């Protein structure tokens, strides 16, 4: 049995869950999320918890069991607490600032990079080198953070670029760091 799929999902106070024919809608203080789930997996409400069950022990059912449980649990956590990803800019002259609801990044290009967040995503800037991406949908928050990081990923020689908070970059020695003899 799936260890993840077996665990019940607690429903915190202030969160409403509606299950309608494989469509799960979750409402909370931060907003509302809805998702269509696989018809093979059933989600049932038991007291103040949700239980995810599968019909058989086949490989496809086992895979969908844990995934469905995690998706529903993330929806509940998103509408009650929300999700946040933090990006750090590292490099001389690299900085971020807000202009209205847009994020303006100076990343060593000849032009500033402007990013408009999609609906449901909020971007905050702390100082000049820290960017917080907030939202209720974990997938959207992660995707937006990945898109911003993709603009200037951290490079291994000097470590400049955009990185996730706490991310460690494996550094490489440059030409001066190589030990070698004469070339013929």
C-alpha positions as CSV (number, residue, x, y, z in Angstrom):
1,X,0.0,0.0,0.0
2,X,1.1,3.6,-0.6
3,X,2.3,5.1,2.6
4,X,1.5,8.6,1.3
5,X,-1.9,7.7,0.0
6,X,-3.0,5.9,3.2
7,X,-2.6,9.0,5.4
8,X,-5.8,10.9,6.0
9,X,-5.9,14.5,5.1
10,X,-7.0,16.7,8.1
11,X,-9.4,19.6,7.2
12,X,-8.5,22.6,9.3
13,X,-11.2,24.8,10.7
14,X,-12.4,27.5,8.3
15,X,-11.8,25.3,5.2
16,X,-14.8,23.9,3.2
17,X,-14.3,20.9,1.0
18,X,-16.9,19.9,-1.7
19,X,-16.5,16.6,-3.5
20,X,-18.7,16.3,-6.6
21,X,-18.1,13.4,-9.0
22,X,-14.3,13.5,-9.1
23,X,-14.3,17.3,-8.9
24,X,-12.8,18.6,-5.6
25,X,-13.4,22.3,-4.6
26,X,-11.6,23.7,-1.5
27,X,-12.5,27.1,-0.1
28,X,-10.6,28.9,2.7
29,X,-9.5,32.2,4.0
30,X,-7.0,32.8,1.2
31,X,-9.2,31.8,-1.7
32,X,-10.7,28.9,-3.6
33,X,-9.1,26.1,-5.6
34,X,-10.8,23.4,-7.8
35,X,-9.3,20.4,-9.4
36,X,-10.6,17.5,-11.5
37,X,-9.2,14.2,-10.2
38,X,-8.7,10.8,-11.8
39,X,-12.0,8.8,-11.9
40,X,-10.1,5.7,-10.7
41,X,-9.3,7.1,-7.3
42,X,-12.1,8.0,-4.8
43,X,-11.9,10.8,-2.2
44,X,-14.3,10.4,0.8
45,X,-15.0,12.7,3.7
46,X,-14.8,10.9,7.1
47,X,-15.6,13.3,10.0
48,X,-13.1,16.2,9.7
49,X,-10.7,14.3,7.4
50,X,-10.5,13.2,3.8
51,X,-9.6,9.6,2.9
52,X,-8.2,8.7,-0.5
53,X,-8.7,5.1,-1.7
54,X,-7.9,3.1,-4.8
55,X,-9.9,0.2,-6.3
56,X,-7.1,-2.3,-6.8
57,X,-3.4,-2.8,-6.4
58,X,-2.3,-2.3,-10.0
59,X,0.7,-0.1,-10.9
60,X,-1.4,2.8,-12.3
61,X,-3.7,2.8,-9.3
62,X,-0.7,2.8,-6.9
63,X,0.9,5.8,-8.7
64,X,-2.4,7.8,-8.8
65,X,-3.1,7.0,-5.1
66,X,-0.2,9.0,-3.6
67,X,-0.4,11.7,-6.2
68,X,-4.1,12.4,-5.6
69,X,-3.6,12.5,-1.9
70,X,-0.8,15.0,-2.2
71,X,-2.7,17.2,-4.7
72,X,-5.7,17.5,-2.4
73,X,-3.5,18.1,0.7
74,X,-1.7,20.9,-1.2
75,X,-5.0,22.5,-2.1
76,X,-6.1,22.5,1.5
77,X,-2.8,23.9,2.7
78,X,-2.8,26.5,0.0
79,X,-6.3,28.0,0.8
80,X,-5.5,28.0,4.6
81,X,-1.8,29.0,4.8
82,X,-0.6,29.7,1.2
83,X,2.7,28.9,-0.4
84,X,5.9,31.0,-0.8
85,X,9.1,30.6,-2.7
86,X,12.1,33.0,-2.2
87,X,14.7,33.8,-4.8
88,X,18.0,35.6,-4.2
89,X,19.9,37.6,-6.7
90,X,23.7,37.4,-6.4
91,X,26.0,39.5,-8.5
92,X,27.4,43.0,-8.8
93,X,24.7,45.3,-10.0
94,X,22.0,42.6,-9.9
95,X,18.8,44.0,-8.2
96,X,15.1,43.7,-8.2
97,X,12.3,46.3,-7.6
98,X,8.6,46.5,-7.9
99,X,6.9,48.8,-10.4
100,X,3.2,48.7,-9.8
101,X,2.4,44.9,-9.8
102,X,5.4,44.2,-12.2
103,X,8.8,42.9,-11.1
104,X,11.7,44.8,-12.7
105,X,15.1,42.9,-12.7
106,X,18.5,44.3,-13.5
107,X,20.6,41.2,-14.3
108,X,23.6,42.5,-16.3
109,X,21.7,42.6,-19.6
110,X,21.7,45.8,-21.6
111,X,18.0,46.2,-20.7
112,X,15.9,45.7,-17.6
113,X,13.7,42.5,-17.5
114,X,10.0,43.1,-16.6
115,X,7.9,40.3,-15.3
116,X,4.1,40.5,-14.9
117,X,2.8,37.8,-12.5
118,X,-0.2,35.8,-13.6
119,X,-3.5,36.1,-11.6
120,X,-3.3,34.5,-8.2
121,X,0.4,35.2,-7.8
122,X,1.9,38.0,-5.7
123,X,5.5,39.1,-6.0
124,X,7.2,41.1,-3.2
125,X,10.7,42.5,-3.1
126,X,12.7,42.6,0.1
127,X,15.7,44.9,-0.1
128,X,17.2,44.9,-3.6
129,X,18.2,41.2,-3.9
130,X,15.4,39.1,-2.5
131,X,12.2,38.3,-4.3
132,X,9.2,36.5,-2.6
133,X,6.6,34.7,-4.8
134,X,3.3,34.1,-2.9
135,X,0.1,32.3,-3.9
136,X,-2.4,29.6,-3.0
137,X,-1.6,27.2,-5.8
138,X,1.7,25.4,-5.2
139,X,2.1,24.5,-8.9
140,X,1.7,28.1,-10.0
141,X,4.1,29.5,-7.3
142,X,6.8,26.9,-8.2
143,X,6.4,27.5,-12.0
144,X,6.6,31.3,-11.6
145,X,9.8,30.9,-9.4
146,X,11.3,28.6,-12.0
147,X,10.5,31.0,-14.9
148,X,12.2,33.9,-13.0
149,X,15.2,31.8,-12.1
150,X,15.5,30.6,-15.8
151,X,16.2,34.2,-16.9
152,X,19.7,34.2,-15.3
153,X,20.5,30.8,-13.6
154,X,23.4,30.7,-11.3
155,X,26.7,30.0,-13.0
156,X,29.3,27.7,-11.5
157,X,32.4,29.8,-11.9
158,X,31.6,33.1,-10.1
159,X,28.2,32.1,-8.5
160,X,26.3,35.0,-10.1
161,X,22.7,34.6,-11.0
162,X,19.3,34.0,-9.5
163,X,19.0,31.1,-7.0
164,X,16.4,29.7,-4.6
165,X,16.9,30.7,-1.0
166,X,19.2,28.1,0.6
167,X,20.3,26.6,-2.7
168,X,23.9,25.6,-2.8
169,X,25.7,26.1,-6.1
170,X,28.6,23.7,-6.8
171,X,31.5,25.9,-7.7
172,X,34.1,25.1,-10.4
173,X,37.7,26.2,-10.6
174,X,38.4,28.4,-13.6
175,X,41.5,28.3,-15.8
176,X,43.7,29.6,-13.0
177,X,42.6,26.8,-10.8
178,X,43.7,24.0,-13.2
179,X,47.0,22.3,-12.5
180,X,48.7,21.4,-15.6
181,X,52.0,21.3,-17.5
182,X,53.1,22.8,-20.7
183,X,51.0,22.3,-23.9
184,X,52.8,21.0,-26.9
